[in-house]
């Protein structure tokens, strides 16, 4: 059985990293390279766990990291990849050079997910929200009750396949009505 990574947890530092600790870690990795993270703290004299050193390097100190805001291209790519891969953040981040999986996950949860919700798109399945779809159908059934009884309101969630829009519908315009899709 493998022994614990931190033998004596009482001597380990916890919490925020100091500038001196960061510099020690940077100096060690530039001199020796990133090798066995478990042995690095003892070899470098850091009172940190190997996992803590690895995460600090990968998420904050590595020179390959891209800093700053996400571009619109990156946002679009994250949304498309999330639709394909789901919450597999490391796979998504692998397609975004310089971005970490944690950074991508945090950006999704704090910005992109909310952006999709405001657009009326369910962030879990990337389809028009069931709530929004139901409300639009209720509105149109109430306001079109004066028309024929056999008309069906077609929208992205409708079962009429031949009248499906090729892209997302404009949420500010009324859905189209197709009498050829009517069910007797």
C-alpha positions as a Markdown table, in Angstrom:
| # | Residue | x | y | z |
|---|---|---|---|---|
| 1 | Unk | 0.0 | 0.0 | 0.0 |
| 2 | Unk | 1.2 | 3.5 | -0.8 |
| 3 | Unk | 2.1 | 5.7 | 2.1 |
| 4 | Unk | 0.6 | 9.2 | 2.5 |
| 5 | Unk | 2.1 | 12.0 | 0.6 |
| 6 | Unk | 2.6 | 14.1 | 3.7 |
| 7 | Unk | 4.1 | 12.2 | 6.5 |
| 8 | Unk | 3.8 | 14.9 | 9.1 |
| 9 | Unk | 0.9 | 17.2 | 8.4 |
| 10 | Unk | 1.6 | 19.3 | 11.5 |
| 11 | Unk | 4.8 | 20.6 | 10.0 |
| 12 | Unk | 3.3 | 21.4 | 6.6 |
| 13 | Unk | 2.3 | 24.9 | 5.7 |
| 14 | Unk | -1.3 | 25.4 | 4.6 |
| 15 | Unk | -3.2 | 28.2 | 3.0 |
| 16 | Unk | -1.8 | 31.0 | 0.8 |
| 17 | Unk | 1.7 | 30.6 | -0.7 |
| 18 | Unk | 4.3 | 33.3 | 0.1 |
| 19 | Unk | 6.4 | 35.0 | -2.5 |
| 20 | Unk | 9.5 | 33.2 | -1.1 |
| 21 | Unk | 7.8 | 29.8 | -1.5 |
| 22 | Unk | 6.8 | 30.6 | -5.0 |
| 23 | Unk | 10.3 | 31.7 | -5.9 |
| 24 | Unk | 11.8 | 28.5 | -4.4 |
| 25 | Unk | 9.4 | 26.4 | -6.5 |
| 26 | Unk | 10.2 | 28.3 | -9.7 |
| 27 | Unk | 13.9 | 28.1 | -9.1 |
| 28 | Unk | 13.8 | 24.4 | -8.4 |
| 29 | Unk | 11.7 | 23.6 | -11.5 |
| 30 | Unk | 13.7 | 25.8 | -13.8 |
| 31 | Unk | 16.9 | 24.1 | -12.6 |
| 32 | Unk | 15.8 | 20.5 | -12.3 |
| 33 | Unk | 12.5 | 20.3 | -14.3 |
| 34 | Unk | 9.2 | 19.0 | -13.2 |
| 35 | Unk | 9.8 | 15.5 | -12.0 |
| 36 | Unk | 8.5 | 13.6 | -9.1 |
| 37 | Unk | 6.2 | 16.0 | -7.3 |
| 38 | Unk | 6.1 | 13.9 | -4.2 |
| 39 | Unk | 9.9 | 14.3 | -3.7 |
| 40 | Unk | 10.1 | 17.9 | -4.7 |
| 41 | Unk | 9.2 | 19.5 | -1.4 |
| 42 | Unk | 11.9 | 17.5 | 0.5 |
| 43 | Unk | 14.5 | 18.2 | -2.1 |
| 44 | Unk | 13.7 | 21.9 | -2.3 |
| 45 | Unk | 13.2 | 22.5 | 1.4 |
| 46 | Unk | 9.5 | 23.5 | 1.0 |
| 47 | Unk | 7.2 | 22.7 | 3.9 |
| 48 | Unk | 4.4 | 21.8 | 1.4 |
| 49 | Unk | 2.7 | 18.7 | 0.1 |
| 50 | Unk | 3.8 | 17.4 | -3.3 |
| 51 | Unk | 0.3 | 17.8 | -4.6 |
| 52 | Unk | 0.2 | 21.4 | -3.4 |
| 53 | Unk | 3.4 | 22.1 | -5.3 |
| 54 | Unk | 2.1 | 20.5 | -8.5 |
| 55 | Unk | -1.2 | 22.4 | -8.4 |
| 56 | Unk | 0.6 | 25.7 | -7.6 |
| 57 | Unk | 2.9 | 25.2 | -10.6 |
| 58 | Unk | 0.3 | 24.0 | -13.0 |
| 59 | Unk | -2.4 | 26.6 | -12.1 |
| 60 | Unk | -0.4 | 29.7 | -11.3 |
| 61 | Unk | 3.3 | 29.7 | -11.8 |
| 62 | Unk | 3.9 | 27.9 | -15.1 |
| 63 | Unk | 5.2 | 30.3 | -17.8 |
| 64 | Unk | 2.9 | 28.5 | -20.4 |
| 65 | Unk | -0.2 | 29.8 | -18.8 |
| 66 | Unk | -2.3 | 32.4 | -20.6 |
| 67 | Unk | -3.4 | 35.2 | -18.4 |
| 68 | Unk | -6.3 | 37.6 | -18.9 |
| 69 | Unk | -9.9 | 37.5 | -20.2 |
| 70 | Unk | -11.2 | 34.9 | -22.5 |
| 71 | Unk | -11.7 | 35.9 | -26.1 |
| 72 | Unk | -15.0 | 35.4 | -27.9 |
| 73 | Unk | -13.4 | 32.6 | -30.0 |
| 74 | Unk | -12.4 | 30.9 | -26.7 |
| 75 | Unk | -15.9 | 31.3 | -25.3 |
| 76 | Unk | -17.5 | 29.9 | -28.5 |
| 77 | Unk | -15.1 | 26.9 | -28.4 |
| 78 | Unk | -15.8 | 26.2 | -24.8 |
| 79 | Unk | -19.6 | 26.3 | -25.5 |
| 80 | Unk | -19.2 | 24.0 | -28.5 |
| 81 | Unk | -16.9 | 21.6 | -26.7 |
| 82 | Unk | -19.1 | 21.5 | -23.6 |
| 83 | Unk | -22.1 | 20.5 | -25.8 |
| 84 | Unk | -20.0 | 17.6 | -27.1 |
| 85 | Unk | -18.0 | 16.6 | -24.1 |
| 86 | Unk | -20.0 | 17.7 | -21.1 |
| 87 | Unk | -18.1 | 18.6 | -17.9 |
| 88 | Unk | -14.8 | 17.1 | -19.0 |
| 89 | Unk | -12.8 | 20.2 | -18.2 |
| 90 | Unk | -9.4 | 18.8 | -18.8 |
| 91 | Unk | -10.3 | 17.7 | -22.4 |
| 92 | Unk | -11.9 | 21.1 | -23.1 |
| 93 | Unk | -8.8 | 22.9 | -21.6 |
| 94 | Unk | -6.5 | 20.8 | -23.8 |
| 95 | Unk | -8.0 | 22.5 | -26.8 |
| 96 | Unk | -7.3 | 26.0 | -25.4 |
| 97 | Unk | -3.6 | 26.5 | -25.2 |
| 98 | Unk | -2.5 | 28.2 | -22.0 |
| 99 | Unk | -5.7 | 27.6 | -20.1 |
| 100 | Unk | -6.1 | 25.3 | -17.2 |
| 101 | Unk | -9.0 | 22.9 | -16.6 |
| 102 | Unk | -9.8 | 24.7 | -13.3 |
| 103 | Unk | -9.8 | 28.1 | -15.0 |
| 104 | Unk | -12.1 | 26.9 | -17.8 |
| 105 | Unk | -14.5 | 25.2 | -15.3 |
| 106 | Unk | -14.6 | 28.4 | -13.2 |
| 107 | Unk | -15.3 | 30.6 | -16.3 |
| 108 | Unk | -18.1 | 28.2 | -17.4 |
| 109 | Unk | -19.8 | 28.3 | -14.1 |
| 110 | Unk | -19.4 | 32.0 | -13.4 |
| 111 | Unk | -20.0 | 33.5 | -16.9 |
| 112 | Unk | -20.9 | 31.2 | -19.8 |
| 113 | Unk | -23.5 | 29.2 | -18.1 |
| 114 | Unk | -25.3 | 32.4 | -17.1 |
| 115 | Unk | -24.9 | 33.8 | -20.5 |
| 116 | Unk | -26.7 | 30.7 | -22.0 |
| 117 | Unk | -29.5 | 30.9 | -19.4 |
| 118 | Unk | -30.1 | 34.6 | -20.3 |
| 119 | Unk | -30.3 | 33.6 | -24.0 |
| 120 | Unk | -33.0 | 31.0 | -23.0 |
| 121 | Unk | -30.7 | 28.0 | -23.6 |
| 122 | Unk | -30.4 | 25.2 | -21.1 |
| 123 | Unk | -26.7 | 24.9 | -20.3 |
| 124 | Unk | -27.0 | 21.2 | -19.5 |
| 125 | Unk | -28.2 | 20.0 | -22.9 |
| 126 | Unk | -27.7 | 23.2 | -25.0 |
| 127 | Unk | -31.3 | 23.3 | -26.2 |
| 128 | Unk | -33.9 | 25.9 | -25.7 |
| 129 | Unk | -35.0 | 25.9 | -22.1 |
| 130 | Unk | -38.1 | 23.8 | -21.4 |
| 131 | Unk | -39.4 | 26.6 | -19.2 |
| 132 | Unk | -39.0 | 29.2 | -21.9 |
| 133 | Unk | -40.4 | 26.8 | -24.5 |
| 134 | Unk | -43.5 | 26.0 | -22.4 |
| 135 | Unk | -44.1 | 29.7 | -21.7 |
| 136 | Unk | -43.9 | 30.6 | -25.4 |
| 137 | Unk | -46.3 | 27.8 | -26.3 |
| 138 | Unk | -48.8 | 28.9 | -23.6 |
| 139 | Unk | -48.6 | 32.5 | -24.8 |
| 140 | Unk | -49.2 | 31.5 | -28.4 |
| 141 | Unk | -52.0 | 29.0 | -27.6 |
| 142 | Unk | -53.8 | 31.7 | -25.6 |
| 143 | Unk | -53.4 | 34.4 | -28.3 |
| 144 | Unk | -54.1 | 32.1 | -31.2 |
| 145 | Unk | -57.2 | 30.5 | -29.7 |
| 146 | Unk | -59.3 | 32.5 | -32.1 |
| 147 | Unk | -57.7 | 30.6 | -35.1 |
| 148 | Unk | -58.2 | 27.0 | -36.1 |
| 149 | Unk | -57.9 | 24.2 | -33.5 |
| 150 | Unk | -55.5 | 22.1 | -35.6 |
| 151 | Unk | -52.6 | 24.5 | -35.8 |
| 152 | Unk | -49.4 | 23.4 | -34.1 |
| 153 | Unk | -46.8 | 25.9 | -33.0 |
| 154 | Unk | -43.4 | 24.9 | -34.3 |
| 155 | Unk | -40.3 | 25.7 | -32.3 |
| 156 | Unk | -36.9 | 24.1 | -31.6 |
| 157 | Unk | -38.6 | 21.6 | -29.3 |
| 158 | Unk | -41.4 | 20.7 | -31.6 |
| 159 | Unk | -41.8 | 17.2 | -33.0 |
| 160 | Unk | -42.3 | 18.5 | -36.6 |
| 161 | Unk | -39.0 | 17.7 | -38.2 |
| 162 | Unk | -39.5 | 19.1 | -41.7 |
| 163 | Unk | -40.0 | 22.6 | -40.3 |
| 164 | Unk | -37.1 | 22.7 | -37.8 |
| 165 | Unk | -35.1 | 25.8 | -38.0 |
| 166 | Unk | -31.4 | 25.3 | -39.0 |
| 167 | Unk | -30.2 | 27.6 | -36.3 |
| 168 | Unk | -31.5 | 28.8 | -33.0 |
| 169 | Unk | -34.7 | 30.8 | -33.3 |
| 170 | Unk | -35.0 | 34.5 | -32.6 |
| 171 | Unk | -36.4 | 34.5 | -29.1 |
| 172 | Unk | -38.0 | 38.0 | -29.6 |
| 173 | Unk | -40.1 | 36.9 | -32.6 |
| 174 | Unk | -43.1 | 34.6 | -32.5 |
| 175 | Unk | -42.7 | 31.0 | -33.5 |
| 176 | Unk | -43.9 | 30.0 | -37.0 |
| 177 | Unk | -47.2 | 28.1 | -37.3 |
| 178 | Unk | -47.3 | 25.2 | -39.8 |
| 179 | Unk | -50.7 | 23.8 | -40.6 |
| 180 | Unk | -49.0 | 20.9 | -42.5 |
| 181 | Unk | -47.7 | 19.6 | -39.1 |
| 182 | Unk | -51.2 | 19.6 | -37.6 |
| 183 | Unk | -52.2 | 16.5 | -35.9 |
| 184 | Unk | -55.9 | 15.6 | -36.2 |
